[in-house]
Amino acid sequence: MGVGWALLGGLLVYGTLKAVIGLRLSQEEEYEGADLSIHRIRATPERESSW
């Protein structure tokens, strides 16, 4: 019974978030990468390491 309530609550929260703010990045943001589009940082350093 507890599992059913948890599943129902999770689906309710998921559906609400999806309807209100969306859960995916745009195609352009996906291409740039989530680190850059969300956090404004690059995932890898600009310069190359020499080791």
PyMOL Python script that loads the backbone (N, CA, C, O; Angstrom):
from pymol import cmd

cmd.read_pdbstr("""\
ATOM      1  N   MET A   1       0.821  -1.193   0.000  1.00  0.00           N
ATOM      2  CA  MET A   1       0.000   0.000   0.000  1.00  0.00           C
ATOM      3  C   MET A   1       0.868   1.261   0.000  1.00  0.00           C
ATOM      4  O   MET A   1       0.563   2.229  -0.697  1.00  0.00           O
ATOM      5  N   GLY A   2       1.954   1.246   0.787  1.00  0.00           N
ATOM      6  CA  GLY A   2       2.854   2.400   0.827  1.00  0.00           C
ATOM      7  C   GLY A   2       3.518   2.648  -0.513  1.00  0.00           C
ATOM      8  O   GLY A   2       3.744   3.794  -0.903  1.00  0.00           O
ATOM      9  N   VAL A   3       3.831   1.561  -1.219  1.00  0.00           N
ATOM     10  CA  VAL A   3       4.455   1.689  -2.537  1.00  0.00           C
ATOM     11  C   VAL A   3       3.493   2.374  -3.511  1.00  0.00           C
ATOM     12  O   VAL A   3       3.908   3.200  -4.323  1.00  0.00           O
ATOM     13  N   GLY A   4       2.234   2.033  -3.425  1.00  0.00           N
ATOM     14  CA  GLY A   4       1.230   2.653  -4.289  1.00  0.00           C
ATOM     15  C   GLY A   4       1.114   4.150  -4.045  1.00  0.00           C
ATOM     16  O   GLY A   4       1.024   4.933  -4.990  1.00  0.00           O
ATOM     17  N   TRP A   5       1.117   4.550  -2.768  1.00  0.00           N
ATOM     18  CA  TRP A   5       1.051   5.976  -2.443  1.00  0.00           C
ATOM     19  C   TRP A   5       2.295   6.706  -2.941  1.00  0.00           C
ATOM     20  O   TRP A   5       2.204   7.815  -3.469  1.00  0.00           O
ATOM     21  N   ALA A   6       3.451   6.079  -2.771  1.00  0.00           N
ATOM     22  CA  ALA A   6       4.694   6.693  -3.244  1.00  0.00           C
ATOM     23  C   ALA A   6       4.681   6.840  -4.763  1.00  0.00           C
ATOM     24  O   ALA A   6       5.095   7.872  -5.290  1.00  0.00           O
ATOM     25  N   LEU A   7       4.211   5.823  -5.460  1.00  0.00           N
ATOM     26  CA  LEU A   7       4.125   5.870  -6.917  1.00  0.00           C
ATOM     27  C   LEU A   7       3.149   6.960  -7.366  1.00  0.00           C
ATOM     28  O   LEU A   7       3.453   7.733  -8.274  1.00  0.00           O
ATOM     29  N   LEU A   8       2.009   7.017  -6.745  1.00  0.00           N
ATOM     30  CA  LEU A   8       1.016   8.040  -7.075  1.00  0.00           C
ATOM     31  C   LEU A   8       1.557   9.445  -6.806  1.00  0.00           C
ATOM     32  O   LEU A   8       1.399  10.344  -7.632  1.00  0.00           O
ATOM     33  N   GLY A   9       2.186   9.628  -5.666  1.00  0.00           N
ATOM     34  CA  GLY A   9       2.761  10.939  -5.337  1.00  0.00           C
ATOM     35  C   GLY A   9       3.872  11.330  -6.296  1.00  0.00           C
ATOM     36  O   GLY A   9       3.958  12.485  -6.713  1.00  0.00           O
ATOM     37  N   GLY A  10       4.727  10.369  -6.650  1.00  0.00           N
ATOM     38  CA  GLY A  10       5.804  10.639  -7.597  1.00  0.00           C
ATOM     39  C   GLY A  10       5.282  11.023  -8.966  1.00  0.00           C
ATOM     40  O   GLY A  10       5.785  11.957  -9.589  1.00  0.00           O
ATOM     41  N   LEU A  11       4.275  10.306  -9.433  1.00  0.00           N
ATOM     42  CA  LEU A  11       3.679  10.630 -10.731  1.00  0.00           C
ATOM     43  C   LEU A  11       3.009  12.002 -10.715  1.00  0.00           C
ATOM     44  O   LEU A  11       3.060  12.735 -11.702  1.00  0.00           O
ATOM     45  N   LEU A  12       2.392  12.339  -9.608  1.00  0.00           N
ATOM     46  CA  LEU A  12       1.757  13.647  -9.476  1.00  0.00           C
ATOM     47  C   LEU A  12       2.799  14.765  -9.529  1.00  0.00           C
ATOM     48  O   LEU A  12       2.609  15.759 -10.230  1.00  0.00           O
ATOM     49  N   VAL A  13       3.890  14.604  -8.795  1.00  0.00           N
ATOM     50  CA  VAL A  13       4.955  15.611  -8.803  1.00  0.00           C
ATOM     51  C   VAL A  13       5.590  15.703 -10.187  1.00  0.00           C
ATOM     52  O   VAL A  13       5.804  16.803 -10.695  1.00  0.00           O
ATOM     53  N   TYR A  14       5.891  14.564 -10.799  1.00  0.00           N
ATOM     54  CA  TYR A  14       6.494  14.526 -12.130  1.00  0.00           C
ATOM     55  C   TYR A  14       5.588  15.203 -13.160  1.00  0.00           C
ATOM     56  O   TYR A  14       6.051  16.023 -13.953  1.00  0.00           O
ATOM     57  N   GLY A  15       4.326  14.866 -13.149  1.00  0.00           N
ATOM     58  CA  GLY A  15       3.385  15.458 -14.099  1.00  0.00           C
ATOM     59  C   GLY A  15       3.241  16.958 -13.919  1.00  0.00           C
ATOM     60  O   GLY A  15       3.157  17.699 -14.899  1.00  0.00           O
ATOM     61  N   THR A  16       3.213  17.409 -12.672  1.00  0.00           N
ATOM     62  CA  THR A  16       3.105  18.841 -12.396  1.00  0.00           C
ATOM     63  C   THR A  16       4.336  19.585 -12.890  1.00  0.00           C
ATOM     64  O   THR A  16       4.214  20.624 -13.539  1.00  0.00           O
ATOM     65  N   LEU A  17       5.524  19.062 -12.587  1.00  0.00           N
ATOM     66  CA  LEU A  17       6.758  19.703 -13.049  1.00  0.00           C
ATOM     67  C   LEU A  17       6.844  19.734 -14.566  1.00  0.00           C
ATOM     68  O   LEU A  17       7.242  20.742 -15.150  1.00  0.00           O
ATOM     69  N   LYS A  18       6.474  18.638 -15.201  1.00  0.00           N
ATOM     70  CA  LYS A  18       6.525  18.566 -16.660  1.00  0.00           C
ATOM     71  C   LYS A  18       5.580  19.577 -17.289  1.00  0.00           C
ATOM     72  O   LYS A  18       5.920  20.200 -18.295  1.00  0.00           O
ATOM     73  N   ALA A  19       4.403  19.746 -16.713  1.00  0.00           N
ATOM     74  CA  ALA A  19       3.418  20.674 -17.264  1.00  0.00           C
ATOM     75  C   ALA A  19       3.789  22.132 -17.010  1.00  0.00           C
ATOM     76  O   ALA A  19       3.543  22.988 -17.859  1.00  0.00           O
ATOM     77  N   VAL A  20       4.377  22.421 -15.856  1.00  0.00           N
ATOM     78  CA  VAL A  20       4.632  23.808 -15.476  1.00  0.00           C
ATOM     79  C   VAL A  20       5.941  24.343 -16.056  1.00  0.00           C
ATOM     80  O   VAL A  20       5.946  25.395 -16.695  1.00  0.00           O
ATOM     81  N   ILE A  21       7.054  23.632 -15.841  1.00  0.00           N
ATOM     82  CA  ILE A  21       8.351  24.175 -16.263  1.00  0.00           C
ATOM     83  C   ILE A  21       9.048  23.331 -17.312  1.00  0.00           C
ATOM     84  O   ILE A  21      10.035  23.778 -17.896  1.00  0.00           O
ATOM     85  N   GLY A  22       8.574  22.146 -17.564  1.00  0.00           N
ATOM     86  CA  GLY A  22       9.246  21.277 -18.527  1.00  0.00           C
ATOM     87  C   GLY A  22      10.457  20.610 -17.896  1.00  0.00           C
ATOM     88  O   GLY A  22      11.060  21.146 -16.966  1.00  0.00           O
ATOM     89  N   LEU A  23      10.804  19.451 -18.404  1.00  0.00           N
ATOM     90  CA  LEU A  23      11.898  18.693 -17.813  1.00  0.00           C
ATOM     91  C   LEU A  23      13.053  18.458 -18.781  1.00  0.00           C
ATOM     92  O   LEU A  23      14.018  17.779 -18.431  1.00  0.00           O
ATOM     93  N   ARG A  24      12.971  19.004 -19.983  1.00  0.00           N
ATOM     94  CA  ARG A  24      14.022  18.783 -20.974  1.00  0.00           C
ATOM     95  C   ARG A  24      14.644  20.098 -21.393  1.00  0.00           C
ATOM     96  O   ARG A  24      14.027  21.159 -21.306  1.00  0.00           O
ATOM     97  N   LEU A  25      15.878  20.004 -21.849  1.00  0.00           N
ATOM     98  CA  LEU A  25      16.549  21.151 -22.440  1.00  0.00           C
ATOM     99  C   LEU A  25      16.109  21.287 -23.887  1.00  0.00           C
ATOM    100  O   LEU A  25      15.634  20.326 -24.491  1.00  0.00           O
ATOM    101  N   SER A  26      16.266  22.475 -24.439  1.00  0.00           N
ATOM    102  CA  SER A  26      15.981  22.648 -25.860  1.00  0.00           C
ATOM    103  C   SER A  26      17.067  21.935 -26.670  1.00  0.00           C
ATOM    104  O   SER A  26      18.091  21.540 -26.114  1.00  0.00           O
ATOM    105  N   GLN A  27      16.854  21.769 -27.968  1.00  0.00           N
ATOM    106  CA  GLN A  27      17.846  21.091 -28.806  1.00  0.00           C
ATOM    107  C   GLN A  27      19.165  21.850 -28.807  1.00  0.00           C
ATOM    108  O   GLN A  27      20.232  21.235 -28.789  1.00  0.00           O
ATOM    109  N   GLU A  28      19.106  23.170 -28.829  1.00  0.00           N
ATOM    110  CA  GLU A  28      20.330  23.978 -28.815  1.00  0.00           C
ATOM    111  C   GLU A  28      21.087  23.792 -27.505  1.00  0.00           C
ATOM    112  O   GLU A  28      22.311  23.658 -27.507  1.00  0.00           O
ATOM    113  N   GLU A  29      20.362  23.783 -26.382  1.00  0.00           N
ATOM    114  CA  GLU A  29      20.996  23.589 -25.080  1.00  0.00           C
ATOM    115  C   GLU A  29      21.577  22.188 -24.953  1.00  0.00           C
ATOM    116  O   GLU A  29      22.637  22.016 -24.352  1.00  0.00           O
ATOM    117  N   GLU A  30      20.903  21.184 -25.508  1.00  0.00           N
ATOM    118  CA  GLU A  30      21.443  19.827 -25.492  1.00  0.00           C
ATOM    119  C   GLU A  30      22.737  19.757 -26.287  1.00  0.00           C
ATOM    120  O   GLU A  30      23.681  19.079 -25.881  1.00  0.00           O
ATOM    121  N   TYR A  31      22.788  20.452 -27.415  1.00  0.00           N
ATOM    122  CA  TYR A  31      23.983  20.450 -28.251  1.00  0.00           C
ATOM    123  C   TYR A  31      25.151  21.120 -27.526  1.00  0.00           C
ATOM    124  O   TYR A  31      26.276  20.624 -27.574  1.00  0.00           O
ATOM    125  N   GLU A  32      24.888  22.246 -26.855  1.00  0.00           N
ATOM    126  CA  GLU A  32      25.932  22.950 -26.106  1.00  0.00           C
ATOM    127  C   GLU A  32      26.385  22.139 -24.905  1.00  0.00           C
ATOM    128  O   GLU A  32      27.564  22.159 -24.550  1.00  0.00           O
ATOM    129  N   GLY A  33      25.471  21.436 -24.284  1.00  0.00           N
ATOM    130  CA  GLY A  33      25.765  20.664 -23.089  1.00  0.00           C
ATOM    131  C   GLY A  33      25.087  21.280 -21.882  1.00  0.00           C
ATOM    132  O   GLY A  33      24.945  22.500 -21.796  1.00  0.00           O
ATOM    133  N   ALA A  34      24.673  20.450 -20.963  1.00  0.00           N
ATOM    134  CA  ALA A  34      23.938  20.927 -19.793  1.00  0.00           C
ATOM    135  C   ALA A  34      24.809  21.783 -18.883  1.00  0.00           C
ATOM    136  O   ALA A  34      24.316  22.739 -18.284  1.00  0.00           O
ATOM    137  N   ASP A  35      26.104  21.456 -18.768  1.00  0.00           N
ATOM    138  CA  ASP A  35      26.971  22.257 -17.901  1.00  0.00           C
ATOM    139  C   ASP A  35      26.998  23.711 -18.343  1.00  0.00           C
ATOM    140  O   ASP A  35      26.905  24.621 -17.519  1.00  0.00           O
ATOM    141  N   LEU A  36      27.126  23.923 -19.636  1.00  0.00           N
ATOM    142  CA  LEU A  36      27.209  25.286 -20.151  1.00  0.00           C
ATOM    143  C   LEU A  36      25.854  25.985 -20.103  1.00  0.00           C
ATOM    144  O   LEU A  36      25.783  27.154 -19.722  1.00  0.00           O
ATOM    145  N   SER A  37      24.792  25.304 -20.475  1.00  0.00           N
ATOM    146  CA  SER A  37      23.489  25.966 -20.542  1.00  0.00           C
ATOM    147  C   SER A  37      22.856  26.199 -19.171  1.00  0.00           C
ATOM    148  O   SER A  37      22.120  27.170 -18.998  1.00  0.00           O
ATOM    149  N   ILE A  38      23.123  25.344 -18.207  1.00  0.00           N
ATOM    150  CA  ILE A  38      22.517  25.505 -16.879  1.00  0.00           C
ATOM    151  C   ILE A  38      23.440  26.252 -15.922  1.00  0.00           C
ATOM    152  O   ILE A  38      23.030  27.213 -15.271  1.00  0.00           O
ATOM    153  N   HIS A  39      24.705  25.795 -15.843  1.00  0.00           N
ATOM    154  CA  HIS A  39      25.632  26.329 -14.844  1.00  0.00           C
ATOM    155  C   HIS A  39      26.565  27.409 -15.388  1.00  0.00           C
ATOM    156  O   HIS A  39      27.271  28.063 -14.621  1.00  0.00           O
ATOM    157  N   ARG A  40      26.570  27.597 -16.705  1.00  0.00           N
ATOM    158  CA  ARG A  40      27.437  28.569 -17.369  1.00  0.00           C
ATOM    159  C   ARG A  40      28.920  28.259 -17.173  1.00  0.00           C
ATOM    160  O   ARG A  40      29.741  29.172 -17.095  1.00  0.00           O
ATOM    161  N   ILE A  41      29.263  26.968 -17.094  1.00  0.00           N
ATOM    162  CA  ILE A  41      30.659  26.542 -17.030  1.00  0.00           C
ATOM    163  C   ILE A  41      30.864  25.427 -18.042  1.00  0.00           C
ATOM    164  O   ILE A  41      29.913  24.745 -18.423  1.00  0.00           O
ATOM    165  N   ARG A  42      32.094  25.244 -18.472  1.00  0.00           N
ATOM    166  CA  ARG A  42      32.406  24.162 -19.398  1.00  0.00           C
ATOM    167  C   ARG A  42      32.757  22.905 -18.608  1.00  0.00           C
ATOM    168  O   ARG A  42      33.282  22.985 -17.497  1.00  0.00           O
ATOM    169  N   ALA A  43      32.466  21.756 -19.185  1.00  0.00           N
ATOM    170  CA  ALA A  43      32.758  20.488 -18.520  1.00  0.00           C
ATOM    171  C   ALA A  43      34.235  20.147 -18.617  1.00  0.00           C
ATOM    172  O   ALA A  43      34.769  19.431 -17.770  1.00  0.00           O
ATOM    173  N   THR A  44      34.891  20.655 -19.644  1.00  0.00           N
ATOM    174  CA  THR A  44      36.321  20.399 -19.829  1.00  0.00           C
ATOM    175  C   THR A  44      37.053  21.728 -19.879  1.00  0.00           C
ATOM    176  O   THR A  44      36.479  22.732 -20.302  1.00  0.00           O
ATOM    177  N   PRO A  45      38.313  21.752 -19.454  1.00  0.00           N
ATOM    178  CA  PRO A  45      39.066  23.009 -19.476  1.00  0.00           C
ATOM    179  C   PRO A  45      39.354  23.464 -20.905  1.00  0.00           C
ATOM    180  O   PRO A  45      39.394  22.650 -21.828  1.00  0.00           O
ATOM    181  N   GLU A  46      39.550  24.747 -21.075  1.00  0.00           N
ATOM    182  CA  GLU A  46      39.825  25.318 -22.392  1.00  0.00           C
ATOM    183  C   GLU A  46      41.197  24.902 -22.914  1.00  0.00           C
ATOM    184  O   GLU A  46      41.346  24.605 -24.099  1.00  0.00           O
ATOM    185  N   ARG A  47      42.183  24.880 -22.049  1.00  0.00           N
ATOM    186  CA  ARG A  47      43.540  24.555 -22.494  1.00  0.00           C
ATOM    187  C   ARG A  47      43.795  23.063 -22.356  1.00  0.00           C
ATOM    188  O   ARG A  47      43.143  22.376 -21.570  1.00  0.00           O
ATOM    189  N   GLU A  48      44.746  22.579 -23.127  1.00  0.00           N
ATOM    190  CA  GLU A  48      45.076  21.159 -23.080  1.00  0.00           C
ATOM    191  C   GLU A  48      46.136  20.901 -22.021  1.00  0.00           C
ATOM    192  O   GLU A  48      46.998  21.746 -21.782  1.00  0.00           O
ATOM    193  N   SER A  49      46.075  19.754 -21.398  1.00  0.00           N
ATOM    194  CA  SER A  49      47.099  19.360 -20.438  1.00  0.00           C
ATOM    195  C   SER A  49      48.277  18.760 -21.184  1.00  0.00           C
ATOM    196  O   SER A  49      48.100  18.153 -22.241  1.00  0.00           O
ATOM    197  N   SER A  50      49.461  18.921 -20.652  1.00  0.00           N
ATOM    198  CA  SER A  50      50.652  18.401 -21.326  1.00  0.00           C
ATOM    199  C   SER A  50      51.212  17.173 -20.616  1.00  0.00           C
ATOM    200  O   SER A  50      52.422  16.949 -20.657  1.00  0.00           O
ATOM    201  N   TRP A  51      50.401  16.401 -19.993  1.00  0.00           N
ATOM    202  CA  TRP A  51      50.869  15.208 -19.306  1.00  0.00           C
ATOM    203  C   TRP A  51      50.299  14.058 -19.940  1.00  0.00           C
ATOM    204  O   TRP A  51      50.558  12.930 -19.521  1.00  0.00           O
TER     205      TRP A  51
END
""", "prot")
cmd.dss("prot")
cmd.show_as("cartoon", "prot")
cmd.util.cbc("prot")
cmd.orient("prot")
